[in-house]
Amino acid sequence: WGASGGDGTHMHHGYYGKGNRGENGTSIDHARAQVDMIDESLRWAGVTTCEKVLDVGCGIGGSSRHMARKFGCRGEGVTLSPVQAGRANALAEEEGLGDKVRYQVADALAMPFEDGSFDFVWSMESGEHMPDKTKFVNELARVCAPGGRILIVTWCHRVLDEGKELEPAEKVLLDRICDAYYLPAWCSIADYERLAREAGMVDIKTEDWSEEVKPFWKGVIATALTWQGVLGLIKAGPATLRGALVMPLMQTGLATGTIKFNLITMRKP
């Protein structure tokens, strides 16, 4: 990532709590915010320890390596990218965690794990990439052990009143974002709640952290507009450049309430 000063370990939004929002002219620490996102999500979900975590849509494994150090737990991670899986395993070895965490290429909708394999199932900003949200939630529930906890942190669109749809302008905005980032259709956090109940989950809780992530996109855009950022985008190729051009739409969506940054946690009985 690195776009707002991150170290490339974490491929997700930052959590910008009090003291890290640029108040009174202070600088924002984006790398700290990305680590805070992990720790604050765990705190919010009530996860204080675990024995074996599954990192679904793991990227290069920053979250699960952080938890392996924090909790002393073991971990597995799945991603569709062989490059990400290879890098994640290399980083685990470099950080002395090769015996703790392991990453592989696998489909999050059909994972190569036995039922009930993990006491904690973690998904940080991978839900929006899933074309079938029902299969996604059901698969997380399947691999979670009885008594275990699931935490999904994801982009959503706003909750709709029954029988209502997004406004035409909202649909255009989301379609442009999804096209640029190769994403399927989004859902609302209410949809995730319903899917969790249908999967038999209990102790379901949700939260909206849209305000807490807003400084992220401002930082990404500011860095992208530097000469170094522009050159990097050009070198990265047309797909990355296309994604960069819609970054202001993420800001617009968050500002208008069309886009929500949501969390949902649940327990498997």
BELCORVEN-V108342 format. One line per field, one symbol per residue. ss: DSSP state (h for helix, s for strand, l for the rest). phi: phi as a letter, one per 30 degrees, with the letter a starting at -180 (. if undefined). psi: psi as a letter, one per 30 degrees, with the letter a starting at -180 (. if undefined). A space follows every 10 residues. Layout:
ss=???
phi=???
psi=???
This chain:
ss=llllllllll llllllllll llhhhllllh hhhhhhhhhh hhhhhlllll lsssssllll lhhhhhhhhh hllssssssl lhhhhhhhhh hhhhllllll ssssslllll lllllllsss ssssllhhhl llhhhhhhhh hhhsssssss ssssssslll lllllllhhh hhhhhhhhhh hlllllllhh hhhhhhhhll sssssssslh hhhhhhhhhh hhhhllhhhh hhhhhhlhhh hhhhhlhhhh hhhhhhllss ssssssssl
phi=.idcjdcidc cadcccdejb bidhiddccd dddddeeddd dddddiccaa cbccccidic iedddddddd ciccabbbbd cddddddddd ddddcicedc bbbbdaddca ddbdeidbdb ccbchceddd dbdddddddd dddddeidbc bccadbcddc deicbddedd dddddddddd chcdddbcdd ddeddddddi dbhdbbacce ddcededddd ddddddeddd ddddddjddd dddddceddd edddddidcb ccbbbabdd
psi=dfegglgfek hllljiakfh ggkhgllkje eeeeeeeeee eeeefgjfll ejkkjkhfbg geeeeeeeee fgllllkklf jeeeeeeeee eeeegggffe kkklklkffi khllkhfkfk kkjjhfeffk fjeeeeeeee eefklkflkk kkklklllkk lkfllkleee eeeeeeeeee ghkaklalfe eeeeeeeffg llhkklljhe effefeeeee eeeffleeee eeeeefleee eeeefgefee eeeeefgekk jlkkllkk.
